Amino acid sequence: FLTSAVLLPTWQCQHISYNLTRDYTVKYDFPTFRAPSAIQNMVIYEPSNVIFVAVQNKVYTLNSELKILSTLITGPWGNPECEICGLCPGKGPVDFQNTDNQVLVTDPVEPWLYSCGSSQHGICFQHKIETQGDVVLLGETSCLYSPEQNKPTECPDCVASPLGTRVVVVDQASASYFYIASTINATIADTYSPKSVSIRRPKSTLNGFDKSFHSLTVLPEYQDTYPIHYVYSFKYQKFVYFLTVQREDPTSNSYHTRVVRLSTEEIEVRRYRELNLDCRIQSKRKRSLSTMPKDVIFNVLQAAHATNPGAKLAQAIGASETELVLFGAFAESQQDSKVPQRYSGVCAFPLHMINKMNLSGPVVDVSCKNKPTFIAMNGFKLDLLQGRMSDVLLTSIFVTAIGGLTVAHLGTSEGRVLQVSYSYSSLPYTMNIPQMFMLEVFRVNQTGPGCLHFLTCLSCLKAERFMQCGWCGDSCTRQGECKKQWNQESCPPKFIFLLYSLHFCFCYNWLYYIVELL
């Protein structure tokens, strides 16, 4: 550098915008399955590495490349192409009612797939998963229905509600038990009496469920005014959990999120517990600072995923890498409504903390210890995204631990996917996926779609190492995509010329000749 002349103007060095180092319009190619109508359910069967995808009147079996292996026709009821409809003895009427899939789950032990639809009062089918060489298909199917034991006032084989149902299948003493949670109203409850929460066991003859089962149901006077919407379900250790959105109490207009817990050590519901989940932003500085997010309570859960966290996040939230953590994508609702606004947050709840609260909650009447109980939790969790989703509605979430980091893939209402690394400093990357989201299934590597969106060497090398990005000549790629020298440690020097002259910058009485390292 040289001492500056007096006549040269003084100006500050220009800052390179963050957005100029990345191109969010880069298009990546993904294996894709395009469904003929909205996708209603999807489940992965890991032993055969296949995916079952349910749409109205059909269940597809896809391989890992999302190619169709087989198609099962599930409706309309009475359609000659619906082979499984004829497996239900004495079931009717033949009204050609469309079958919307409400339940699609696999058995935890046997190679079975269970499907339950909206037609015929929510009856279910058991499908045997068969492997023939490289082809996996749904083979022998049983209709879990007995006409002689079901009637409008009592129907043990009526499982699924057209308003939504969640099922977790649990293996107990060589038998499968269905832990079921259904959204109901007075009209549905009056016809074939589905229950809000129940535990049922399929008969060994595979023609229905045992007539005797335990259940809980919203009282008749509240069934239309106090709906319970079940969002997510999972099993962990000796409990089954359901995540709900519901009014804070039967007389309130405000909604909140709860976790429901059932014990797998009993087939009754005596140890049924509910606990509210509170996710929010709470600013630590004065509100006058416009850069700080406002205090927000994200009261309505949109999606959830229970999994093991990465080491860094586990330490930050008081959990371990080996325990399950419940990650929830929440939204702020409209006033006196469960309808979400475009303001979202993500909170993490370690399961051991949830279980501790369920065990330590105050119970005044000790006789209630073996009765359904709601425990109000006063504490809350802070948004891991720190208020960055102020104009985004998150609708799905999948979390995985990669190399000590906790990486989340977040779906939005606009059909986009955000990839976020939870290190409390990373910014989300938006994958460029078309907005036909309800009709398509995409396969995306958990390490991300690629590296081409990083425009400079420095931004490329600063990417998280799990993304496997490095500098290849004049672009950012993964090593297997590079036909030149690939470097993940340093950037080559490059002289920058502007208008056929050296680019220079005058700062603080010094003239700097710029040699930028990209």
MARDO-495258 format. One record per residue (C-alpha): z, x, y; residue in one letter; residue number from 1. Coordinates in steps of 0.05 Angstrom, whole numbers. Example, Ala and Ser with C-alpha at 12.3 -4.5 7.8 and 13.67 -1.06 7.14 Angstrom:
2
w 156&u 246&v -90&rest a&nr 1 $
w 143&u 273&v -21&rest s&nr 2 $
This chain:
518
w 0&u 0&v 0&rest f&nr 1 $
w -11&u 20&v 74&rest l&nr 2 $
w 28&u 9&v 137&rest t&nr 3 $
w 1&u -53&v 172&rest s&nr 4 $
w -37&u -53&v 238&rest a&nr 5 $
w -8&u -92&v 297&rest v&nr 6 $
w -70&u -136&v 304&rest l&nr 7 $
w -65&u -165&v 233&rest l&nr 8 $
w -34&u -235&v 230&rest p&nr 9 $
w 30&u -246&v 192&rest t&nr 10 $
w 31&u -296&v 135&rest w&nr 11 $
w 69&u -308&v 71&rest q&nr 12 $
w 42&u -292&v 2&rest c&nr 13 $
w 11&u -354&v -29&rest q&nr 14 $
w 46&u -386&v -88&rest h&nr 15 $
w 4&u -403&v -149&rest i&nr 16 $
w 16&u -476&v -166&rest s&nr 17 $
w 44&u -491&v -236&rest y&nr 18 $
w -12&u -540&v -248&rest n&nr 19 $
w -65&u -487&v -234&rest l&nr 20 $
w -41&u -447&v -295&rest t&nr 21 $
w -52&u -506&v -342&rest r&nr 22 $
w -109&u -554&v -356&rest d&nr 23 $
w -82&u -621&v -380&rest y&nr 24 $
w -152&u -649&v -391&rest t&nr 25 $
w -167&u -603&v -450&rest v&nr 26 $
w -188&u -645&v -509&rest k&nr 27 $
w -164&u -628&v -579&rest y&nr 28 $
w -193&u -656&v -643&rest d&nr 29 $
w -144&u -688&v -692&rest f&nr 30 $
w -154&u -720&v -760&rest p&nr 31 $
w -154&u -794&v -744&rest t&nr 32 $
w -151&u -861&v -780&rest f&nr 33 $
w -177&u -920&v -741&rest r&nr 34 $
w -149&u -987&v -765&rest a&nr 35 $
w -186&u -1053&v -758&rest p&nr 36 $
w -125&u -1085&v -723&rest s&nr 37 $
w -57&u -1066&v -695&rest a&nr 38 $
w -16&u -1021&v -740&rest i&nr 39 $
w 48&u -1057&v -759&rest q&nr 40 $
w 84&u -1007&v -804&rest n&nr 41 $
w 75&u -937&v -833&rest m&nr 42 $
w 113&u -897&v -885&rest v&nr 43 $
w 102&u -829&v -918&rest i&nr 44 $
w 110&u -818&v -993&rest y&nr 45 $
w 125&u -744&v -996&rest e&nr 46 $
w 120&u -731&v -1072&rest p&nr 47 $
w 45&u -747&v -1068&rest s&nr 48 $
w 35&u -729&v -995&rest n&nr 49 $
w 5&u -796&v -979&rest v&nr 50 $
w 14&u -845&v -922&rest i&nr 51 $
w 18&u -921&v -928&rest f&nr 52 $
w -6&u -958&v -867&rest v&nr 53 $
w 3&u -1034&v -860&rest a&nr 54 $
w -38&u -1079&v -815&rest v&nr 55 $
w -46&u -1155&v -817&rest q&nr 56 $
w -67&u -1175&v -889&rest n&nr 57 $
w -77&u -1103&v -914&rest k&nr 58 $
w -39&u -1040&v -935&rest v&nr 59 $
w -79&u -975&v -936&rest y&nr 60 $
w -64&u -913&v -976&rest t&nr 61 $
w -85&u -850&v -938&rest l&nr 62 $
w -86&u -777&v -958&rest n&nr 63 $
w -61&u -720&v -914&rest s&nr 64 $
w -129&u -717&v -879&rest e&nr 65 $
w -122&u -792&v -863&rest l&nr 66 $
w -179&u -813&v -909&rest k&nr 67 $
w -172&u -880&v -945&rest i&nr 68 $
w -154&u -873&v -1019&rest l&nr 69 $
w -144&u -948&v -1033&rest s&nr 70 $
w -135&u -1015&v -998&rest t&nr 71 $
w -88&u -1070&v -1019&rest l&nr 72 $
w -103&u -1141&v -995&rest i&nr 73 $
w -38&u -1178&v -976&rest t&nr 74 $
w -66&u -1241&v -943&rest g&nr 75 $
w -84&u -1291&v -918&rest p&nr 76 $
w -43&u -1331&v -967&rest w&nr 77 $
w -92&u -1366&v -1012&rest g&nr 78 $
w -150&u -1319&v -998&rest n&nr 79 $
w -186&u -1305&v -1065&rest p&nr 80 $
w -187&u -1231&v -1047&rest e&nr 81 $
w -111&u -1230&v -1043&rest c&nr 82 $
w -94&u -1212&v -1115&rest e&nr 83 $
w -19&u -1204&v -1103&rest i&nr 84 $
w -14&u -1275&v -1075&rest c&nr 85 $
w -28&u -1303&v -1145&rest g&nr 86 $
w 30&u -1263&v -1174&rest l&nr 87 $
w 82&u -1309&v -1144&rest c&nr 88 $
w 94&u -1368&v -1192&rest p&nr 89 $
w 100&u -1436&v -1160&rest g&nr 90 $
w 96&u -1407&v -1089&rest k&nr 91 $
w 58&u -1448&v -1039&rest g&nr 92 $
w 27&u -1482&v -1003&rest p&nr 93 $
w -40&u -1448&v -1001&rest v&nr 94 $
w -46&u -1451&v -926&rest d&nr 95 $
w -87&u -1388&v -913&rest f&nr 96 $
w -31&u -1362&v -869&rest q&nr 97 $
w -41&u -1291&v -845&rest n&nr 98 $
w 9&u -1239&v -871&rest t&nr 99 $
w 39&u -1195&v -817&rest d&nr 100 $
w 75&u -1137&v -849&rest n&nr 101 $
w 149&u -1136&v -831&rest q&nr 102 $
w 177&u -1086&v -882&rest v&nr 103 $
w 144&u -1025&v -913&rest l&nr 104 $
w 193&u -977&v -948&rest v&nr 105 $
w 194&u -932&v -1009&rest t&nr 106 $
w 247&u -930&v -1063&rest d&nr 107 $
w 293&u -869&v -1058&rest p&nr 108 $
w 286&u -852&v -1132&rest v&nr 109 $
w 229&u -888&v -1166&rest e&nr 110 $
w 154&u -885&v -1147&rest p&nr 111 $
w 155&u -954&v -1116&rest w&nr 112 $
w 133&u -983&v -1050&rest l&nr 113 $
w 163&u -1047&v -1024&rest y&nr 114 $
w 126&u -1093&v -975&rest s&nr 115 $
w 150&u -1157&v -944&rest c&nr 116 $
w 108&u -1201&v -899&rest g&nr 117 $
w 114&u -1259&v -851&rest s&nr 118 $
w 80&u -1310&v -897&rest s&nr 119 $
w 116&u -1353&v -947&rest q&nr 120 $
w 183&u -1345&v -913&rest h&nr 121 $
w 187&u -1270&v -919&rest g&nr 122 $
w 181&u -1256&v -993&rest i&nr 123 $
w 173&u -1184&v -1018&rest c&nr 124 $
w 131&u -1146&v -1068&rest f&nr 125 $
w 144&u -1083&v -1108&rest q&nr 126 $
w 83&u -1038&v -1118&rest h&nr 127 $
w 82&u -981&v -1168&rest k&nr 128 $
w 54&u -916&v -1138&rest i&nr 129 $
w 5&u -886&v -1188&rest e&nr 130 $
w -29&u -817&v -1187&rest t&nr 131 $
w -96&u -808&v -1220&rest q&nr 132 $
w -117&u -736&v -1209&rest g&nr 133 $
w -124&u -727&v -1134&rest d&nr 134 $
w -125&u -802&v -1122&rest v&nr 135 $
w -61&u -841&v -1106&rest v&nr 136 $
w -63&u -917&v -1107&rest l&nr 137 $
w -18&u -977&v -1112&rest l&nr 138 $
w -18&u -1001&v -1184&rest g&nr 139 $
w 23&u -1055&v -1218&rest e&nr 140 $
w 54&u -1104&v -1168&rest t&nr 141 $
w 112&u -1152&v -1179&rest s&nr 142 $
w 128&u -1212&v -1135&rest c&nr 143 $
w 202&u -1212&v -1120&rest l&nr 144 $
w 208&u -1287&v -1122&rest y&nr 145 $
w 237&u -1340&v -1169&rest s&nr 146 $
w 217&u -1412&v -1151&rest p&nr 147 $
w 276&u -1443&v -1188&rest e&nr 148 $
w 330&u -1408&v -1147&rest q&nr 149 $
w 302&u -1418&v -1076&rest n&nr 150 $
w 305&u -1478&v -1030&rest k&nr 151 $
w 303&u -1489&v -955&rest p&nr 152 $
w 379&u -1488&v -949&rest t&nr 153 $
w 388&u -1426&v -992&rest e&nr 154 $
w 335&u -1374&v -1008&rest c&nr 155 $
w 359&u -1306&v -1034&rest p&nr 156 $
w 286&u -1284&v -1041&rest d&nr 157 $
w 270&u -1297&v -967&rest c&nr 158 $
w 280&u -1228&v -938&rest v&nr 159 $
w 234&u -1216&v -877&rest a&nr 160 $
w 238&u -1253&v -811&rest s&nr 161 $
w 174&u -1262&v -770&rest p&nr 162 $
w 214&u -1239&v -709&rest l&nr 163 $
w 227&u -1171&v -741&rest g&nr 164 $
w 264&u -1140&v -800&rest t&nr 165 $
w 291&u -1071&v -817&rest r&nr 166 $
w 307&u -1050&v -889&rest v&nr 167 $
w 340&u -988&v -919&rest v&nr 168 $
w 336&u -982&v -995&rest v&nr 169 $
w 396&u -947&v -1026&rest v&nr 170 $
w 405&u -922&v -1097&rest d&nr 171 $
w 472&u -941&v -1127&rest q&nr 172 $
w 491&u -933&v -1201&rest a&nr 173 $
w 418&u -932&v -1223&rest s&nr 174 $
w 402&u -995&v -1183&rest a&nr 175 $
w 367&u -1005&v -1116&rest s&nr 176 $
w 402&u -1044&v -1061&rest y&nr 177 $
w 368&u -1071&v -1000&rest f&nr 178 $
w 407&u -1065&v -935&rest y&nr 179 $
w 371&u -1116&v -891&rest i&nr 180 $
w 376&u -1133&v -817&rest a&nr 181 $
w 333&u -1189&v -788&rest s&nr 182 $
w 323&u -1220&v -719&rest t&nr 183 $
w 331&u -1296&v -724&rest i&nr 184 $
w 334&u -1358&v -681&rest n&nr 185 $
w 356&u -1429&v -696&rest a&nr 186 $
w 287&u -1451&v -720&rest t&nr 187 $
w 281&u -1394&v -770&rest i&nr 188 $
w 353&u -1401&v -793&rest a&nr 189 $
w 343&u -1475&v -808&rest d&nr 190 $
w 285&u -1459&v -856&rest t&nr 191 $
w 300&u -1420&v -919&rest y&nr 192 $
w 362&u -1390&v -884&rest s&nr 193 $
w 348&u -1316&v -872&rest p&nr 194 $
w 410&u -1276&v -853&rest k&nr 195 $
w 422&u -1229&v -795&rest s&nr 196 $
w 451&u -1175&v -840&rest v&nr 197 $
w 454&u -1176&v -916&rest s&nr 198 $
w 459&u -1131&v -978&rest i&nr 199 $
w 415&u -1154&v -1036&rest r&nr 200 $
w 396&u -1126&v -1104&rest r&nr 201 $
w 329&u -1139&v -1138&rest p&nr 202 $
w 337&u -1168&v -1208&rest k&nr 203 $
w 319&u -1122&v -1266&rest s&nr 204 $
w 266&u -1174&v -1286&rest t&nr 205 $
w 231&u -1161&v -1218&rest l&nr 206 $
w 223&u -1235&v -1204&rest n&nr 207 $
w 268&u -1238&v -1144&rest g&nr 208 $
w 337&u -1218&v -1118&rest f&nr 209 $
w 405&u -1235&v -1146&rest d&nr 210 $
w 427&u -1303&v -1122&rest k&nr 211 $
w 496&u -1278&v -1103&rest s&nr 212 $
w 497&u -1231&v -1043&rest f&nr 213 $
w 539&u -1217&v -982&rest h&nr 214 $
w 515&u -1228&v -911&rest s&nr 215 $
w 532&u -1239&v -837&rest l&nr 216 $
w 494&u -1286&v -791&rest t&nr 217 $
w 498&u -1303&v -717&rest v&nr 218 $
w 536&u -1368&v -708&rest l&nr 219 $
w 490&u -1429&v -702&rest p&nr 220 $
w 510&u -1444&v -630&rest e&nr 221 $
w 488&u -1374&v -608&rest y&nr 222 $
w 425&u -1363&v -650&rest q&nr 223 $
w 378&u -1381&v -592&rest d&nr 224 $
w 418&u -1351&v -536&rest t&nr 225 $
w 443&u -1287&v -569&rest y&nr 226 $
w 384&u -1254&v -605&rest p&nr 227 $
w 395&u -1186&v -637&rest i&nr 228 $
w 334&u -1141&v -638&rest h&nr 229 $
w 335&u -1087&v -692&rest y&nr 230 $
w 298&u -1024&v -669&rest v&nr 231 $
w 312&u -969&v -721&rest y&nr 232 $
w 348&u -958&v -787&rest s&nr 233 $
w 368&u -899&v -831&rest f&nr 234 $
w 418&u -876&v -883&rest k&nr 235 $
w 464&u -816&v -877&rest y&nr 236 $
w 516&u -795&v -929&rest q&nr 237 $
w 556&u -858&v -947&rest k&nr 238 $
w 532&u -904&v -891&rest f&nr 239 $
w 471&u -944&v -871&rest v&nr 240 $
w 457&u -951&v -796&rest y&nr 241 $
w 418&u -1001&v -755&rest f&nr 242 $
w 403&u -993&v -681&rest l&nr 243 $
w 401&u -1057&v -640&rest t&nr 244 $
w 387&u -1083&v -570&rest v&nr 245 $
w 428&u -1145&v -552&rest q&nr 246 $
w 468&u -1179&v -497&rest r&nr 247 $
w 534&u -1145&v -482&rest e&nr 248 $
w 568&u -1208&v -506&rest d&nr 249 $
w 547&u -1281&v -518&rest p&nr 250 $
w 564&u -1300&v -446&rest t&nr 251 $
w 532&u -1240&v -412&rest s&nr 252 $
w 461&u -1234&v -383&rest n&nr 253 $
w 463&u -1158&v -387&rest s&nr 254 $
w 435&u -1121&v -447&rest y&nr 255 $
w 457&u -1057&v -481&rest h&nr 256 $
w 446&u -1016&v -544&rest t&nr 257 $
w 490&u -1015&v -605&rest r&nr 258 $
w 493&u -978&v -671&rest v&nr 259 $
w 513&u -1019&v -733&rest v&nr 260 $
w 544&u -984&v -792&rest r&nr 261 $
w 550&u -1009&v -864&rest l&nr 262 $
w 584&u -973&v -921&rest s&nr 263 $
w 543&u -957&v -983&rest t&nr 264 $
w 607&u -955&v -1024&rest e&nr 265 $
w 612&u -1031&v -1025&rest e&nr 266 $
w 563&u -1088&v -1033&rest i&nr 267 $
w 605&u -1131&v -986&rest e&nr 268 $
w 604&u -1125&v -910&rest v&nr 269 $
w 679&u -1118&v -899&rest r&nr 270 $
w 671&u -1049&v -867&rest r&nr 271 $
w 616&u -1071&v -820&rest y&nr 272 $
w 625&u -1037&v -753&rest r&nr 273 $
w 588&u -1039&v -686&rest e&nr 274 $
w 591&u -988&v -630&rest l&nr 275 $
w 554&u -988&v -563&rest n&nr 276 $
w 511&u -927&v -545&rest l&nr 277 $
w 509&u -906&v -472&rest d&nr 278 $
w 453&u -861&v -445&rest c&nr 279 $
w 449&u -846&v -371&rest r&nr 280 $
w 434&u -799&v -313&rest i&nr 281 $
w 493&u -781&v -270&rest q&nr 282 $
w 479&u -737&v -211&rest s&nr 283 $
w 527&u -680&v -197&rest k&nr 284 $
w 511&u -673&v -123&rest r&nr 285 $
w 509&u -717&v -62&rest k&nr 286 $
w 458&u -773&v -64&rest r&nr 287 $
w 428&u -749&v 2&rest s&nr 288 $
w 392&u -694&v -35&rest l&nr 289 $
w 325&u -726&v -51&rest s&nr 290 $
w 311&u -676&v -107&rest t&nr 291 $
w 368&u -703&v -149&rest m&nr 292 $
w 354&u -764&v -194&rest p&nr 293 $
w 393&u -827&v -179&rest k&nr 294 $
w 448&u -851&v -225&rest d&nr 295 $
w 414&u -892&v -279&rest v&nr 296 $
w 439&u -927&v -342&rest i&nr 297 $
w 385&u -928&v -395&rest f&nr 298 $
w 411&u -990&v -430&rest n&nr 299 $
w 355&u -1012&v -478&rest v&nr 300 $
w 334&u -969&v -536&rest l&nr 301 $
w 258&u -965&v -549&rest q&nr 302 $
w 255&u -918&v -609&rest a&nr 303 $
w 300&u -869&v -647&rest a&nr 304 $
w 298&u -813&v -698&rest h&nr 305 $
w 357&u -784&v -737&rest a&nr 306 $
w 348&u -711&v -757&rest t&nr 307 $
w 379&u -641&v -755&rest n&nr 308 $
w 378&u -607&v -687&rest p&nr 309 $
w 359&u -536&v -669&rest g&nr 310 $
w 414&u -485&v -660&rest a&nr 311 $
w 412&u -483&v -584&rest k&nr 312 $
w 417&u -557&v -573&rest l&nr 313 $
w 468&u -565&v -629&rest a&nr 314 $
w 514&u -517&v -593&rest q&nr 315 $
w 504&u -553&v -527&rest a&nr 316 $
w 522&u -622&v -554&rest i&nr 317 $
w 579&u -601&v -598&rest g&nr 318 $
w 543&u -609&v -664&rest a&nr 319 $
w 521&u -564&v -721&rest s&nr 320 $
w 451&u -548&v -747&rest e&nr 321 $
w 466&u -579&v -814&rest t&nr 322 $
w 490&u -647&v -790&rest e&nr 323 $
w 449&u -707&v -770&rest l&nr 324 $
w 439&u -724&v -697&rest v&nr 325 $
w 412&u -790&v -672&rest l&nr 326 $
w 360&u -781&v -618&rest f&nr 327 $
w 343&u -843&v -578&rest g&nr 328 $
w 288&u -858&v -528&rest a&nr 329 $
w 319&u -906&v -479&rest f&nr 330 $
w 294&u -944&v -418&rest a&nr 331 $
w 325&u -978&v -359&rest e&nr 332 $
w 314&u -1053&v -367&rest s&nr 333 $
w 295&u -1105&v -316&rest q&nr 334 $
w 355&u -1142&v -288&rest q&nr 335 $
w 386&u -1192&v -337&rest d&nr 336 $
w 332&u -1176&v -388&rest s&nr 337 $
w 316&u -1131&v -446&rest k&nr 338 $
w 245&u -1119&v -419&rest v&nr 339 $
w 241&u -1044&v -404&rest p&nr 340 $
w 220&u -1013&v -338&rest q&nr 341 $
w 179&u -950&v -330&rest r&nr 342 $
w 240&u -905&v -327&rest y&nr 343 $
w 261&u -870&v -391&rest s&nr 344 $
w 311&u -820&v -418&rest g&nr 345 $
w 328&u -786&v -484&rest v&nr 346 $
w 399&u -778&v -508&rest c&nr 347 $
w 429&u -745&v -571&rest a&nr 348 $
w 488&u -773&v -609&rest f&nr 349 $
w 518&u -731&v -666&rest p&nr 350 $
w 534&u -775&v -725&rest l&nr 351 $
w 603&u -745&v -734&rest h&nr 352 $
w 621&u -769&v -664&rest m&nr 353 $
w 595&u -839&v -679&rest i&nr 354 $
w 635&u -842&v -743&rest n&nr 355 $
w 697&u -815&v -708&rest k&nr 356 $
w 693&u -870&v -656&rest m&nr 357 $
w 685&u -923&v -710&rest n&nr 358 $
w 746&u -897&v -746&rest l&nr 359 $
w 790&u -887&v -685&rest s&nr 360 $
w 773&u -950&v -646&rest g&nr 361 $
w 833&u -993&v -627&rest p&nr 362 $
w 846&u -1051&v -675&rest v&nr 363 $
w 904&u -1093&v -652&rest v&nr 364 $
w 907&u -1137&v -713&rest d&nr 365 $
w 913&u -1091&v -773&rest v&nr 366 $
w 887&u -1147&v -818&rest s&nr 367 $
w 819&u -1137&v -785&rest c&nr 368 $
w 809&u -1068&v -815&rest k&nr 369 $
w 767&u -1098&v -871&rest n&nr 370 $
w 730&u -1148&v -827&rest k&nr 371 $
w 668&u -1140&v -782&rest p&nr 372 $
w 690&u -1105&v -718&rest t&nr 373 $
w 659&u -1084&v -652&rest f&nr 374 $
w 687&u -1023&v -618&rest i&nr 375 $
w 671&u -1011&v -544&rest a&nr 376 $
w 658&u -937&v -529&rest m&nr 377 $
w 675&u -915&v -459&rest n&nr 378 $
w 640&u -847&v -462&rest g&nr 379 $
w 566&u -834&v -450&rest f&nr 380 $
w 512&u -782&v -463&rest k&nr 381 $
w 468&u -751&v -409&rest l&nr 382 $
w 393&u -754&v -409&rest d&nr 383 $
w 364&u -690&v -441&rest l&nr 384 $
w 302&u -697&v -397&rest l&nr 385 $
w 344&u -696&v -334&rest q&nr 386 $
w 309&u -755&v -301&rest g&nr 387 $
w 238&u -727&v -307&rest r&nr 388 $
w 211&u -792&v -338&rest m&nr 389 $
w 220&u -833&v -275&rest s&nr 390 $
w 151&u -866&v -281&rest d&nr 391 $
w 143&u -865&v -357&rest v&nr 392 $
w 161&u -915&v -411&rest l&nr 393 $
w 175&u -879&v -476&rest l&nr 394 $
w 160&u -921&v -538&rest t&nr 395 $
w 168&u -872&v -596&rest s&nr 396 $
w 203&u -807&v -614&rest i&nr 397 $
w 199&u -755&v -669&rest f&nr 398 $
w 244&u -694&v -667&rest v&nr 399 $
w 242&u -629&v -707&rest t&nr 400 $
w 278&u -562&v -706&rest a&nr 401 $
w 232&u -501&v -700&rest i&nr 402 $
w 261&u -431&v -697&rest g&nr 403 $
w 326&u -451&v -665&rest g&nr 404 $
w 293&u -498&v -615&rest l&nr 405 $
w 294&u -574&v -616&rest t&nr 406 $
w 224&u -600&v -605&rest v&nr 407 $
w 209&u -674&v -592&rest a&nr 408 $
w 143&u -711&v -592&rest h&nr 409 $
w 149&u -772&v -547&rest l&nr 410 $
w 99&u -829&v -546&rest g&nr 411 $
w 88&u -869&v -482&rest t&nr 412 $
w 66&u -940&v -468&rest s&nr 413 $
w 0&u -912&v -443&rest e&nr 414 $
w -17&u -881&v -510&rest g&nr 415 $
w 0&u -809&v -492&rest r&nr 416 $
w 43&u -759&v -530&rest v&nr 417 $
w 91&u -712&v -494&rest l&nr 418 $
w 115&u -649&v -529&rest q&nr 419 $
w 183&u -626&v -503&rest v&nr 420 $
w 225&u -566&v -523&rest s&nr 421 $
w 299&u -578&v -509&rest y&nr 422 $
w 322&u -515&v -474&rest s&nr 423 $
w 342&u -552&v -411&rest y&nr 424 $
w 287&u -517&v -372&rest s&nr 425 $
w 221&u -533&v -406&rest s&nr 426 $
w 171&u -582&v -378&rest l&nr 427 $
w 134&u -633&v -422&rest p&nr 428 $
w 63&u -621&v -444&rest y&nr 429 $
w 18&u -683&v -449&rest t&nr 430 $
w -29&u -683&v -509&rest m&nr 431 $
w -97&u -711&v -491&rest n&nr 432 $
w -99&u -769&v -540&rest i&nr 433 $
w -142&u -831&v -526&rest p&nr 434 $
w -106&u -895&v -508&rest q&nr 435 $
w -126&u -934&v -571&rest m&nr 436 $
w -56&u -919&v -595&rest f&nr 437 $
w -38&u -984&v -630&rest m&nr 438 $
w -100&u -980&v -674&rest l&nr 439 $
w -101&u -907&v -693&rest e&nr 440 $
w -61&u -856&v -733&rest v&nr 441 $
w -66&u -783&v -711&rest f&nr 442 $
w -44&u -721&v -749&rest r&nr 443 $
w -16&u -669&v -701&rest v&nr 444 $
w 17&u -603&v -722&rest n&nr 445 $
w 90&u -602&v -703&rest q&nr 446 $
w 76&u -536&v -667&rest t&nr 447 $
w 31&u -572&v -618&rest g&nr 448 $
w -44&u -586&v -612&rest p&nr 449 $
w -66&u -515&v -592&rest g&nr 450 $
w -64&u -465&v -535&rest c&nr 451 $
w -128&u -476&v -496&rest l&nr 452 $
w -92&u -515&v -441&rest h&nr 453 $
w -59&u -450&v -417&rest f&nr 454 $
w -107&u -421&v -365&rest l&nr 455 $
w -76&u -354&v -350&rest t&nr 456 $
w -51&u -298&v -394&rest c&nr 457 $
w 19&u -302&v -363&rest l&nr 458 $
w 26&u -376&v -376&rest s&nr 459 $
w -1&u -366&v -446&rest c&nr 460 $
w 50&u -312&v -464&rest l&nr 461 $
w 106&u -352&v -433&rest k&nr 462 $
w 94&u -410&v -481&rest a&nr 463 $
w 147&u -422&v -533&rest e&nr 464 $
w 136&u -376&v -593&rest r&nr 465 $
w 134&u -435&v -642&rest f&nr 466 $
w 67&u -454&v -609&rest m&nr 467 $
w 37&u -388&v -636&rest q&nr 468 $
w -4&u -375&v -573&rest c&nr 469 $
w -34&u -308&v -552&rest g&nr 470 $
w -86&u -281&v -504&rest w&nr 471 $
w -157&u -274&v -533&rest c&nr 472 $
w -204&u -240&v -484&rest g&nr 473 $
w -206&u -293&v -430&rest d&nr 474 $
w -172&u -352&v -462&rest s&nr 475 $
w -107&u -373&v -497&rest c&nr 476 $
w -114&u -386&v -571&rest t&nr 477 $
w -78&u -380&v -637&rest r&nr 478 $
w -91&u -317&v -676&rest q&nr 479 $
w -136&u -349&v -729&rest g&nr 480 $
w -181&u -377&v -674&rest e&nr 481 $
w -192&u -310&v -639&rest c&nr 482 $
w -254&u -268&v -653&rest k&nr 483 $
w -234&u -215&v -602&rest k&nr 484 $
w -171&u -174&v -592&rest q&nr 485 $
w -111&u -221&v -595&rest w&nr 486 $
w -47&u -202&v -558&rest n&nr 487 $
w 20&u -238&v -556&rest q&nr 488 $
w 60&u -183&v -521&rest e&nr 489 $
w 25&u -163&v -456&rest s&nr 490 $
w -32&u -181&v -409&rest c&nr 491 $
w -90&u -134&v -392&rest p&nr 492 $
w -98&u -113&v -318&rest p&nr 493 $
w -151&u -148&v -278&rest k&nr 494 $
w -174&u -133&v -206&rest f&nr 495 $
w -183&u -194&v -162&rest i&nr 496 $
w -239&u -194&v -110&rest f&nr 497 $
w -247&u -245&v -55&rest l&nr 498 $
w -312&u -249&v -15&rest l&nr 499 $
w -333&u -181&v -43&rest y&nr 500 $
w -271&u -147&v -18&rest s&nr 501 $
w -203&u -130&v -45&rest l&nr 502 $
w -154&u -188&v -42&rest h&nr 503 $
w -95&u -168&v 2&rest f&nr 504 $
w -33&u -200&v 28&rest c&nr 505 $
w 7&u -184&v 91&rest f&nr 506 $
w 81&u -195&v 81&rest c&nr 507 $
w 142&u -170&v 120&rest y&nr 508 $
w 102&u -116&v 159&rest n&nr 509 $
w 70&u -87&v 98&rest w&nr 510 $
w -1&u -94&v 74&rest l&nr 511 $
w -6&u -102&v -1&rest y&nr 512 $
w -70&u -91&v -40&rest y&nr 513 $
w -65&u -141&v -97&rest i&nr 514 $
w -76&u -122&v -170&rest v&nr 515 $
w -57&u -185&v -206&rest e&nr 516 $
w -36&u -183&v -278&rest l&nr 517 $
w -61&u -246&v -311&rest l&nr 518 $
